[in-house]
């Protein structure tokens, strides 16, 4: 028997009451969902009960490495054995236990790898997927794979999903083949946790780049001091990340402060997780929200922040983003204080702010980079997740971007199906970008160096120690940071046991042959591997000595002004993030390269194209060689393709408008007359407004566009002649009759008519030139009378009329009386109808 008696310390926990029912459901249905609050024993007691009831190994999948090791340690302690006998664990690069294991605790990612290698999981009786409510990508994937295995390969494989929240509808549906899997609930009599609301005295919003205001850390430290004075027991402090852990620790001098986070050494983590006689302050991140028990804690101080992965799909940049904690996470954190006795939580925000928090954090599939997820789906034979019981469908834009990336690496084909190269990449066990860098980097720089740089990138060991990645590589080789170096070397060894990316199985070069990349310096070797992983982040300085760079993916990026990389003309950027509202990303980690290297590692992005386009009211004809968004060469085209020039001219006319043409007075007049005919006579006279002319460019401007070779040719076009092509035949012959350009007046002069669309045309003429006219002329087949603007000798309007007879009777006498004295040399007859029309004045005496 593995499940200990209730007399064993830690064995009499609330979940024990539902273990018999859970085991019975698993035997009868093969799948179940167990809901139990944190600290109720679901992680420690359920696997032991299943191992007693079933033949084979029980595999427990945990979301984090720290939780995996801690759970195995606790399970082994309950059994009364050291880790590695009947209870063991495994994670990437580390394993304890051999053939005789009855319970094995593994990371979810490792179990996904095992399923990919052998979906039948021989020797495994049950899989327990712990903490499903956290909705990590690997956990969602593992749940879908296990459900698929149960439905199609092994109906005897038992699968139990555990959750700390009661939102289990989708979980039970995903696990059930024909009907939802049964849900069992363990009710725990939790110790009371009193809530204290302690917002900072002044508002401390997040700073640009997601940085935490130092005043908030001052406040957190002050609240810790208060908590220590008001309560007994240890204090567990939640902050978003390692930098904030260090900041709070510095603010608590003289206290026994222990940090706890994922990248620590095993010894450092064990020290924080082990009971202690002295009173402690443990400062941690969200890794301690669930799956872990920190003994002795009676008080929680919660800064109210978390750090979550986000991906900017449009720019291909990923980052850890600082955000407000969700209400469910806040409850999980508070529960840490009530695991062993009544406790208290100090929340560094107000009750009002708490009401505004999201209920739950977004599932990782909704916000994260999906490249690894998409490769796993393709390797499983379900591109895009088709046919799998995924809790949430991946967002289409993110999945499309991930599939496009995999296709560019040759990992999947046009239909999203995995290729042989893709299977090699999947077996490496790192992000597809890094797997590609390992496979393609080994022939260029040597297998050993490729593994070392990929291990550095996969472990994120360079975070927070400057942006010079080669310098960090050298520091790891020297062993400056013992914990980081040990972790890095372990990953290098693991990569060496992978799919064989080097020249030989052991990475050595055959006698008599030159090692790959032997002449490549280390700094450049690092840049080559980074560039192969992130070709879209290859960047060139925007000017000599500039710290601002243009990335191949299109986004700008900037180094710190004091960076040792600031003299590099070209960079291969490993890590960059862009704060909301900022145009350029901040470069966090990079290696210097040169243009030849950039062209090599990003060869798929190098293109030469003839650019013939409309730009700034002119036709640009250039031959441009580019690496993504980086222009390498740009020279004028000597013989541009005429058809593309004409297409650019059409595009320019449609975008910039007809004003780019030279509109002579004659062209304007033809257009106005055509518009008049269209308005008053209708078909077949065409519309000549801007929209109509642009829509039918080829109908009237086609021959001229065929001769265009550059923007200057547009200005030389005879627009009037082109417009006349629109004249309908045979009505075209009557244009001068229907809409004459000029009219003869009684004085013998030909005066221009002014047309304005639907309005009657205007004839502006001196009054003396129309003596003898009894009626205003008409146009458009007699349908539209002309409006006369009768002018004084100084060509100022004295009357506007279309009823000339009425004007002579009523208006003229007054005009004559007003103007004859002012203009005595001009005729002002009493009877204008009998007078001789003239444009001349009387000769001077």
Secondary structure, DSSP 8 states (H G I E B T S, - for coil): --S--TTSTT---TTHHHHHHHHHHHHHHSEEEEEE-TTSSHHHHHHHHHHHHSSSEEEEEESSHHHHHHHHHHHHHHHTS-TTSSEEEEETTEEE--TT-SEEEEEHHHHHHHHHH-TT-TTEEEEEE--GGG--HHHHHHHHHHHHHHHHT-TT-EEEEEESSS--HHHHHHH-SSS--EEEEE------EEEEE---SS----BGGGB--HHHHHHHHHHHHHHHHH--SEEEEE-SSHHHHHHHHHTSTTS-EEEE-TTS-HHHHHHHHS--SS--EEEE-GGGSSS---TTEEEEEE--EEEEEEEETTTTEEEEEEEE--HHHHHHHHHGGGSSS-EEEEESS-HHHHHTS-SS---HHHHS--HHHHHHHHHHT-GGGTTS--SS---HHHHHHHHHHHHHTTSB-TTS-B-HHHHHHHHHTS-HHHHHHHHHHHHHH-HHHHHHHHHHHHHTTTTTS-SBHHHHHHHHHHTSSHHHHHHHHHHHHHHHTSS--SSSTTS---TTS--TTTTS-HHHHHHHHHHHH-GGGEEEESSTT-SEEEETTS-EEE--TT-TTTT-SEEEEEEEE--TT-SEEEEEEEEEE-HHHHHHHTGGGEEEEEEEEE-SSSEEEEEEEEETTEEEEEEE-SS--HHHHHHHHHHHHHHH-GGGS---HHHHHHHHHHHHHHHHH-TTS---SHHHHHHTHHHHHHHHHHT--SHHHHHT--HHHHHGGGS-TTGGGGHHHHS-SEEE-TTS-EEEEEEETTEEEEEEEEGGGGTT--S--EETTTTEE-EEEEE-TTS-EEEEES-HHHIIIIIHHHHHHHHTTT-TTS---S-TTTS---S------
